[in-house]
Amino acid sequence: MLPKPHRASIVYYVADIVRTETFYRDVLGLDLSRQDGAEPFWLQATLDGGLELIFFQMPAERGSTPAIVFDLTEGGIDDIVAALAEKGVTIVTPVEEAPGGWSADFLDPDGFGLGLYQSAEKPRSLK
């Protein structure tokens, strides 16, 4: 079972990160910060209440973005992904390295993308 997440991010895959930055900053007025770890960079905006909007420049098929990504506070991403697979959940991307940690992607019963993120400071397995 997924531990009760305390934070979630909405992740967008965009064709042009600079165009996206201009729109969300200049048109919508969001405070965006450029982050290292993706080419050429990725963007993060934290809204009131703690919800994060994350933007990566990369190809995306219609319906694969945005995705909700749950931040794991206690670690054990490998254990959680294995438990989801045992329950018949479709794992789209197994645990892989992500900026500052680890991530995995899976589908809900209607095919909507969901993800997990865990900081590299936490253990990948608690077993």
N, C-alpha and C positions, 0 to 999 in steps of 0.2 A: 504494500500500500504506500502511496505517496504521502510523506509527512506533510502536515498542514503547512503550506507555504506562507511565509510572511510577506513576500514581495513577488510581483510578476512584472514582466516587461512585454511590450508589444514590439515585435521585430518586423521590420520592413526590408525587403530586398529591392533595391532601386537601380535603375539603369544609369543614372548620372548623379553621383553623390553631391557634386557642387551645385547642380540645379536644385536638388532636394534641400540642401542647406540654405540656399537663397530663399526658396519658397517658405520653408518653415520658420526661418529667422525673420525675413523682411516682410512677408505677407501675413503670417500668423502670429508673429511676435514671440516665438519661443526662444528661450535661452538654450542654445546648442553648444556642446563642447566637442571638439575634435579629439578623437582617441587613436592611439597607435595600436597596431596589431592586425590591421587589415589594409590592403592596398586600395586606394592611396591612403585612406584613413577611414574610420567609422565615426558616426555621430551619436550623441546621447543627449536626451532632454529629460529632466525629471520634473514631472508635473506636481502641483499641490496634491497631497495625499500619498505621494511616493510612487505613483505609477511612472514607469520609464518608457520612453519611446526610443528605440534603437534603430539605426539605419546602416545597412551595409550595401556597398556597390557590388552587385553580382547578378547573374542571370536568374530569373525566376519565372516559373510557369504560372499562368493565371490560376489562382486558387491556392497557391503554396505560400502566399504572403498577404496580409500580415499573419504572423503566428504569435500565439501567447507562449511565453517562456517562463516557467516557474523557477525561482531561485531556491536552491536547496541550502538550508541553513546548517544542517548537521552532517553533511557528507554522505558517502555511500552511494554515489550515482551508479556504479556498476551493479550493486545489489538491487537498486530500485528498477533499473532497466531490465535486469534478469527477471524480476518478479512480474513486471508488466508483460514481458514476453510469455511467461508461464500462464498468464491469464488470457492469452490470445490476442493481446494488443499488437498491432502492426508497428514494428520498429522500422522507421524510415532510414535513420542514420544512427548506427550504434555509437557508443561513447567514443568521442574523438576530441582532440585538443581544440580549444577555443581561446580567444584572447583572455589571458589571465586565469584560465581554468579548463574545464571540461564541459562538453555539451552532448546531448542526444536528442533526437527528434522522433516523434511517434504520431499516430493518427487516432482521432476519436472515432466512434462508430459511424459518423457521417463523413469521414474522410478529411476533417479539418485538422490542420497541423498544430501540434502542441510540442513544446520542448522543455528540456530541463537544463539548467546551468548550475555548475558548482565551481566555486573558487578552487584554485590549485592548492591553496593552503589547507584544505580539508582532505581527509583520506578518501580515496575512490571506493574503498570497500570497508565496511565495519565488521566484517566477519573474520 
